[in-house]
């Protein structure tokens, strides 16, 4: 049974950067028709599609068409858009996620192409927006932050960390990059999605050569993200035990 033919449940995919989301988006497009997905492929909707006010301003007519919202959005946006949406997300070991992101910058950004990974890590804009405790930040943001996008700078303190963990508990289907097939299997059994063999997207070729000193810096700087990821692993273990 395809997702379109299954029970009418609508979805919001919280796409955290460099966790396998680009690969997963292919499964969304394989299960839902063009107008059922926001943003539509190759349309005006893909322009600045990460802007939160833009998404929340969708017309009632467009919202009525959409079965799946996806993009780089904080978790809180799903509730602001429609509290009935089933939420999906994938997380990744923070050090591996950050190394993958740095390598992507090196491949795809002209101004980073000739820089070492350490130099890219030192880029203040990219560090604050896309690196520093990024996964925890995506789940720690609140409506009171008057957010423009997932790139907003939010410091993670104890209260924010608690908010992030509480929001993670509310995710309907949570996955880990290293157990991607389990995530897909849950969508198949729980919601009737059709899961096919699809090529992985935006994956760096070869193994990364990362200096030990850089890995140590990443660990030291991203303690909240590491703790958040451990909480996610424990949450998945609990869910597995309790069926």
N, C-alpha and C positions, 0 to 999 in steps of 0.2 A: 504494500500500500504506500502510495506517495504521500508526502506531507500535505500536499494540496487536497488530497482526498480524505485525509484523516480528520479527526475531530477539530473543529475550528478554533485552534489555539494560535494566538499571534505571539511573536517573539521579538526580543531585543538582544542583539549580540553586542556585548561590551568587548570591543576589540582592543586588547592591550597590545601595544607594539612589540613585535619580535617574539611572539609566543606561538606562531603557527596560524595566525588569523587569516593571512592571505590565502593559505591553502584551504582553510575551512570555508572561506567565502565561496569557493567553487561549489561546495556541497549545498550551500544556500541557493545558489543560482540553479543547481541541478534539481532542486526540489520545489522551487517556486517560480512562477511566471514573472515576466519582466515588470509589470506594473505592481506586482505583489511585493516587490523589494524596494526599500529606500536605502540609498539613492539608486535611481535607475542607472543602468549602464549607459555611458555615452549620452548624457543629457545635461541640462543646465543644473540638475540637482547635485552633480558631482563637484561643482564649483564651490569652494569653501564649505564643503559638506561637513566639516568638523565644527562649524560655528553653532553653538547651542541655541542662541536666540533664533537662528534660521530654521533649525529643526522644529522648535516649539511653535513657530509661526505657520506651520503647514496648514493648509485649508482643511476644513472638515471633509471635503470631497476627496482630497488626496489621502487623508488618514483612513478613510473608509476603504480604499483600495489596498492599503499596505498590510501584508501579513508578517513581514520581517523588517525590522530596522537594524542597520548595522553601521559600525563606524567607531572611530576613536572618540568615545564619549565616556564621561564619568558614570558610574552606576546610578547615581541619583537621577539622571535624566530619564531613565526608563519610567520611574514613578511619576515624574512630572508630566510625561507624555501620556501614559496610560497605566495606572496601577495594576491592571489585569494582565499585562504582558508577561509572558514567561521569559525569564532572563537566562542568558547563556554567557559563559566566559571561560577563557583558558589562561592559566598562569604558568610561569616558567621560573626555574632556578634563577635568582636575580643576577648572579655573576655571569652566567651563560647568556642571559638575555641582554645584559649590557655589552658584553663582548660582541655579540651578534649585531647589536645596534651600531657599535663603533665601526665594525667592518662594513656595514651597509653605508654609513656615512663616507667611508673611504672609497667605496665603489661608486656611489651615486652623486656625491656632492663635489662639484668642481673645486670649491675652496678647501675641501678636506683631502683631496686625492693624493697629494704629495706629503701629507702629514703622517706622523707615527700615531698609533692608537692612543698613546699617552697625551699627545698634543690635542687630539680631538676631544678626549675626556676633559681637558682643561678649558675647552670652549665654554664660557660661562652661560651663554644663552642655551645651548644644547644640553648642558649639564642640568640646569634648573628645569627646563621644559620636558626633557625626555629621559633623563637618567636618574636623578636623585630620588630614591625611594618611590619610583614612578608607579609601580603596581599598587602599592599601598595608597598612594595619593589618589589614584583613580577611584578607589572605594571609600576614601576619607572625605571627599568633597561633599558639600551640602548645598541645599537650595539657598541658604543664608549667605553663601559666598558670592552671590550675584555673578555667576560664572559666564565667561565668554567662550571658553574652550577648555579642553583637557590640558592645554599648555599653560594654564594659569599656575602661578607659583604658590603652592600651599605647603607650609612647614608642618612636618609630622611630629606632634607631641603626644603625650599619653592619651589625651582625650581623642585626638584624631585617630590614633591607632585603634582605640576601642571602637570608634565609629566604623572604621574600615572592616574590622573583624565582624561586627554586628551585621554590616551590609553583606559581607561575604556569606554569612549564614543564610541570607535571603535569596542567594542565587539558585535558580531552579536546577540548572545543569552546569556543574563546574568541572573543568578538566585541567589536566597538567600536560604540558608539551610532551614530556617523555612517555605519557600514557594516552596519546592522542586517539588511538583506536578505541580505548575504553569510553572516551567522551563521545565518539561517533556511535558506538554501540548503544549507549544510553539513549541517544536521540532516536535511534532505530526502534528500540524496544518500547520506549515510553511514548513517543509521539508518531511513530510510523514513518519516519524519514527513510528514503531509499539511499543507501550508502554504496557508492561505487568506488572502484580504484581510480584515483585521480593523481595527477602529477603534483609534486610539492612545488610551492611557489616561493620566490624570493629567499632562496636558501643559498648561503655563501658556499662557494666551492672549496673543498679541501679543509683540513684542520687548521684552527687558528693558532698562531704562535704568539702567545701573550706573555710578556715579562711577568715574573713572579711579583715584582714590586707593584705593578699595575693591579694585579688580582688582589693584592693585600689592600691597596687603596680602595678598591671597589667594595671590598668587605667592610672596611672601616667606615666608609661614607654612607653605606646603605644598610645599616643595622636594622632599621625599621622594616625595610623591604624583606630582608632575610627572615626576620621574625614573622612577618606576615605570610611569607611563603610556607614556613613551617606550620603555621596555623592552618593554611589551606590544605596541606598534606594530612594533618590530623583530622580536619573536617571530612575529607574524602574517606579516610579510614573509618571514621565513625559511620558515615553514610553506607559504606560497604557492609559493615558489620550488621547494621540494622535494616539492610535491604532497601 
